[in-house]
Amino acid sequence: MAKYARNDSRDLLKRLRETMAEDAGGQARLDHIVEIVSSSMDSEVCSIYLRRDRLTLELCATQGLNKEAVHQTRMRIGEGLVGRVAKSAQPINAENATQTKGFRYMPETGEEFFNSFAGIPIQRMGEVLGVLVVQDRKARKYSDDDVYALEVVAMVIAEMKELGAFIGDGEAMSAPHKRAHMLTGGIAQEGSAQGVVLLHDPKIVVSNLIADDPEEEIIRVKDAMDQLRLSVDDLLSTNRIGGGKEQTDILKAYQMLANSKGWMTRLEASINSGLTAELAVEKEQSSTRARMARVPDPYLRERLQDLDDLSNRLLRLLTGQGRNPSDAIPDNAILIARNIGPAELLEYGKKIKSCGSRRGVSRFACSNNSSSLGHTNVDPCQPYNKRSVKWRSHFG
């Protein structure tokens, strides 16, 4: 199947696009998708598990397992091979599933007849939304091209989930971003601030998922990449005039990543498989965020954070959505970010009054702005809106 990742994956994505265009309910779309993937991959089983809540996965559609198990079979994140895929955000490709570490038999599904297993995380922007699974009776090690094609399909499923294509009955089929979440915030720096919320990375919606003309999409991403590199060069030139050596070193590393040939090569590969430029960037960004979660070295984590920031910039250029660096910053702005890297924080400089993020930034980045910028980790339990916020943190 050497050509699968290029030619057959495009045909598969075209069939998925037809499913997206159908006037059907969320369950009917999921059922159609597992049928398409099962036949395209020549697999006896294809199943989709979606997150019911932060800790639980639910079987939402299957071709090949017992239909009665749909919406009845549930497992915790980390439980069984499916749960391990969700927890690690990494594929599992097992020729003999029952002999693979972590295997758990779910009797109601009738899966005892199937030996091979390939599970792919359905993830968007680093958040695992579910797991795509294919299985076969015969012992079968799915090829690298098979796994790549499944990753492309999982990416499209994630975007369809984000766009509300699978809304139906039950928690796992609920509309996206409608559930309450509670996250515990950490303490980062003593002080308080009151001002206007400025969102660093507002939600970017990608509605066109499948490329009609891959060559045109590659031209688009190359043009956007050229604009990105110019903006990074300008940022470095400006910093050389008024910044210190440490800040310049950060931006030079940022510039090096922006010129990475490997990054561009991976984007082109995803586009050639049938994705649009925007979705190719999001696919690479999801992989980067999954790697960030596993890398213990602080320096490597910062470089991966830089690549994540560059992906955000590239998405803004491709879609025309989100905030541009040239946009005016309001007075007394308090920057709110899911996560933000050193280079992006340096670009804001002294223009913001305080900063809060879900994942935090490096102490090194904060120290370069420490004279006027406080930083904390966001506690989402404390409500805020776009108009105003009172920010208080205590840091020892």
N, C-alpha and C positions, 0 to 999 in steps of 0.2 A: 504493500500500500504506500509506495514511496511518493506517489503524487497526491495522496489523500489531502494533505494539509493545504494544498493549493487549489486543485480543481474541484474535488468532491465536496470540500467544505463550503465552497461558494454555492454549489447546487443545494446543499443542505440549508444554508442561510437563506437562499431564495425561497425555499419551501417554508421556512420559519416566518419570513416576511409575509407570505400569503396567509399564514395563521394569524399574524398580528392584525391583518386587514379584515379578518372575518368578523361578522356581526354576531358574536357569540359571547357567552358568559365566561368568567374566569376559569371555572372548572373544565369547560369544554375546550378552552385553549390549552390548558395543561395536558389534558388527555390526548389532544392532537399532537402536541409536541413530543410526548414520550413515544407515540406511534411512529412519528417521523424519524426520531433519533434511533430507535430500535431497528427500523428497516434500513436506514442509511449506514449504520455501523455493523449490520448483519449480526446483531445481538438478540438473544432470546428475551432478554429483560432490559427495560429501561425504566427507571423510577426517579421521581423528583421529591425530595424532602425539603420542606421550608421551615423556617424558624417560627415556632408558635409563640415563644417569648425568649428572653435572654438565655435561658438554660435548657430549652426543650426544642427538639426537632419533631416534625410530624410528616408522615407519608401522605403526600397530597395528590399524587397521580402515579400510575404504574401501567406498564405494558408487560405482561408476563408473570407477575405475581398475582396473588389472590386479590380481586377487586374489593372484596369485603374488608380488606385490611386498610383501605384508603380512609384517612381521617380517624382511624382507630389505633394504628401503630404509632407509638411515640417513643422517643428515647432522649436521654439527657446528652448535652454536649459532652463529648469525650467517651460516650458509651458505645461499644461496638465499633466496627470499621467506619460506618457512616458518621458516628459521633466523633471519631478520631480525625476524620477529614475536616469536619467543621471546627474542631478545636485547634488544629494545627494550621488550617488554611492551606494545606498542601495535598496534592493528589495521592491516592493509594492505588497501586496497580498490582494486584495479586493473582498469580496463576492458580493458586489453591487457597481460597479464602479461609476455609476451616482451619488451616494450619498456620494462618497469619496471626501474629500477636494482636490481641484486642478483639478478635472475632466473637460475636455474640449472635446466637441463633434466635430469630423471632418466629416462633412456630405459626402464628396466624397468617404470615405472608406466604408460606409454602416455598420458601427459598432453599430448603434442604436439598433440592435437586440440582442446584447450580453451584459450580465449583469456582469459576473465575469471577473476579470482581475488579472494577475500576470505579473509583469515586473521585469526583472533581468538585472543589468548592465553588459554589455560586456566590461570588463576592463582587462588591462594588465599592470603590474608594477605600479598600481595606476592611470593609465590614462584611462578614460572612452572613449571607441571607439564607443559605440552604446548601444542599448537596445534590449533584447530578450523578446517578449511578447507572452503570451497565453491567450485566451479568450473563454468563453462559454456562451450559451444562458441562461442556468439554473444558479441560484445562487449557486456558488461553492467556498468554501474556500479551496484553494490548500493546501495539507498537507505539513508538514515540509520536508518529504522525496521527495515530488514533487519539492519543491523549491530547495532543495539540488541538485537534479538531473539536474534541469535547470541551476543552478550555474555552475555545472561541464560542461554542454554543452556550456554555455556562455564563459567559460574559453577556451575551444577548438576553438570556433569561433574566439575569440580574437587572438589566436595564428595563426590560418589560415589567418586572416586578416593581421597580421604582416608578414607572409611568402608570401603575395601577391597572395593568392588563389582566391580573389574576384575582381581582376582588370577588369574594364569594362568602359563603357562610363559614364561621369559625375564626378563631384567632389567627391561625396561620394564613388565612386568605383575606385578612383585613386590609384596609387601605393603608398604604405606607405613611409613616410619620404621624400616626394617629394614636399611638400607644404612649402611656406615661412611662418614663424612665427615671430611675433614681441612681445617680452616680455620686460617689463621695469625693469631694474636692480636697486637695492638699494645700498646705500653707506654704507660701513662697517668700513673701516680704512684708515686713511690718508697715502699717500705714493705712490711710484711707483716701479715697478719691471720689469725686462726684462729677459727672459729665455726660456727654452724649456718646452712645454706643456707635462704634464704627466696626462693621463686620469685615474681617480680613478676607475670608473665603466664603462669600455667599453662595448659595446653592446654584449650580450650573446644570441646566436641564438639556440632555442630549436626546432629541426626538428622532433623528435620522440614524439608524443603527447599522444598516446594511448598504454597502457601496454598490452603486450601479456601474461605476467606472473606476476601478482601482488606480489606473494611471492618473486620472484627474485628482483622486484623493491624495496620491503621493505628491503631486505638484502643490496641492493645498498645504500639506504638512511641511513641505520644504520651504514654501514662502513664509509660513508662520514661524518656522524655525529660524529663518534669516532675520525676521523682525525681533525674535526673542534674543538672538545673539547680539544684535545692535543695541537693544535696551540694556543688556548686561554690560556691554562695553561702555555705554554711557554712564551706567551706575558706577563702574570702576573708575572711570576718568574723573567723575565728580568727587568721589571719595578721596582720590589722590591729592586733591586740592585742600580739602579740609579735614580728612580723616587721619587716623594713626596707622602705624605699621601693622598692628594686629588686625584691624578692620580690613586693611588692604589684602592681607593674606587670606582672610575669609572669602573676600570677593574674588580673588584669583582662583581659589578652589571652585567657587560657584561658576566662574567663567570656563574653567576646564571641563566641568560637567556639561555645560551648555554646548560645548564643541565636541562632545563624545560621539564618535562614529558608531560605537556599539549601540547607543540609545537609538540613533536614527535607523540602524539596521533592523533592530527589533520592531520598531514602528512600521517599517516597510513590510516586514514579514507578516504582521497582523493585518495590514491593509490588503496585501496580496491574498490573504485567506478569505477576504470578503467583508471585513469591517470598514466602517467609515474612519476618517482621520481622527475624529473626536473619540470614537469608541476605542480605537487603537491606543490613544494616549491614556484613556481611563484603564484599559487592560494592563498597560505597563505600570501605571500608578498603583493599581491594586497589588501587583506583584511586589512593588517597592515597599508598600506599607506592610505587607506580610513579612518581608525580610527584616524590616525595622523592628518588628515585634520579637524577632529571634536573635538579633545581633546584640551581644552584651557590651562590645567595645564602644565607648562614648564617641570616639573620633569617627568610626565607621557609621555610627547612628546619625551623626551630624551630616555626613556626606549623603546618606540616604535621605535625610530630611531635606537637604538642598535639592536633590533630584525630585522629591515630592513637590517642593515649591516651584521648581522649573516646570513641572507638569501642569500645575495650576495656572501658571502664566501662559503656557502654550494653549491650554483649554480656553482661556479668556480671549486669546488672539483668534482662535479658530471659530469660536461661537459668538464673539462680540458681547458676551455676557460678563457680569461681574464688574469689579472695580479696576480701573486702570491706574498705574502709578502716578499719572499726571493729574488725576482727579483731585479736587481741593479737599483738604482735610478740615473738618469742622473744629471750631475752638473747643478746648477742654475735651478732646476726644479720648475715649477709653477703648482701646483696641481689643476686640473679642475674636479669638481664633480657635478652631478645632485643634490645630497644631501649627507652629510657625518656626521656621529655621532661622539661623543667625543672619544670613544675607538679607532675607526679607525684612527682618526686624531692623537691621541697620538702615534699610532704605527709608523706613519711617523716621529714623533719627529722633530728634528732640520734639517732633511735631505732635506726639501723643502724650497724654498725661499719665496713663497707666495702661497695663496690658494684662490680659488674662487668657489662658488657653487651656484646652481640655487635657492635652498631653504635656504641656510645659515646653520650655526651650532651654537651651544649655545655659548654665550659670555664666559661662564665658561670654555668651552673647549679651546676657543681661548686664554683666559687669561693664561692658563698653558703653552702656547707656545709663549707668546707675545714678548719675547725678540728678536726673530728673524723671527717670522712668522706673516705676515699681512693677513688679510682675508677680502673678499668682496663678495657681491652677484653678480653673473654673469649678465651682460647685453648682451644677445645674439645678439643685434643689432650690436655690435662691432665684426667683423669677426676675427676668429683665426683659425690656422691650427695646425697640430701636430709638425711642425718644430719649430716655434717660435711664441712668443706673446709679445706684450708690454702691461703691466698691470698698470692701474692707477686708484686710487680711492681717494675720499676726504671724510673724516669722521669727524663730529663734536661731 
